[in-house]
Amino acid sequence: MPRASGPATRSQTRLAQAKEDPAPSLDPDEESLSVAPKFTEKLQFILIDLGDDDQVLGRDAIELRDATATAVTEVWHDAHLSTESLAQQISANNVSLLRELNTSFAAVGERVQAQPVLASCFPDGAFPKLQLFTGSSDSPHFSLWLRRFEDVLRMRGSPFTEEQKANFLIGYLDGTAREKVDEMPEIQRKNYNTLVTHLRSFFESPQQRHLARQALSTCQQGLSETTTAFADRLRNLVRAATTGQDPNARKDAYAYVGERDRRVRSGRERGVGVR
């Protein structure tokens, strides 16, 4: 159905001017305007020739609706593709960043593991007080001292490596015991079990047992020695004298000392036993 003719409207005038003068404007302000997206070009020219006072027909509304729906669909597809592309870029960047972080963490972990562990460093709390083992006559029996040392190690939440345990053990040795460690090759000092075996082979050797038995046979309480201190010294001697033997041998040694004490108290062996 042809449209009714009438006076030229402003819209028609603008359309005619656009058709007659397709050359771009040289106005700097107009040149700075952004170009409309491609999916809105068709929408801009729908009903452009419709005058201000013209009657809008059904087909005009349908055409406008279809053009609008098409533009919206194209906008949605464009946004979907842009979002998907952005998500892929972010995912790729995250994977690359995670790979670099893992590489950095691995390098840091290797450097940390390569650092020597100091016995004074105890991150989970203060290391409980423990007497240094020197191997002298005043030191406790090595097995008794080592048992206490391992009890203290187990008090820490996280486990030690063999090298860390060896470093802590060396840090609590002094005197003859520390010198015995220096006799070992450096590679063997890093193994806890090897270090313990080496120390035990010396401080619990047959020669040490013989010396302990000699000391036990003449053991007496000192003039200024308390009963508790004497009992501890006596227990260490019995332990050293019976190293590697069954518990019955240790009981016999205690029985021997007890019998001798009773005989001294009764005056049968004056000046030998305990006062």
Secondary structure, DSSP 8 states (H G I E B T S, - for coil): ------S--HHHHHHHHHHH--S----HHHHTS----GGGHHHHTTTTT--TTS---HHHHHHHHHHHHHHHHHHHHHHHHHHHHHHHHHHHHHHHHHHHHHHHHHHHHHHHHHS---TT--TTS-------B--STTS--HHHHHHHHHHHHHTSSS---HHHHHHHHHHTB-HHHHHHHHTS-HHHHT-HHHHHHHHHHHHTSHHHHHHHHHHHHT----TT--HHHHHHHHHHHHHHHTTTS-HHHHHHHHHHHHHHHHHHHTTTTTTTS--
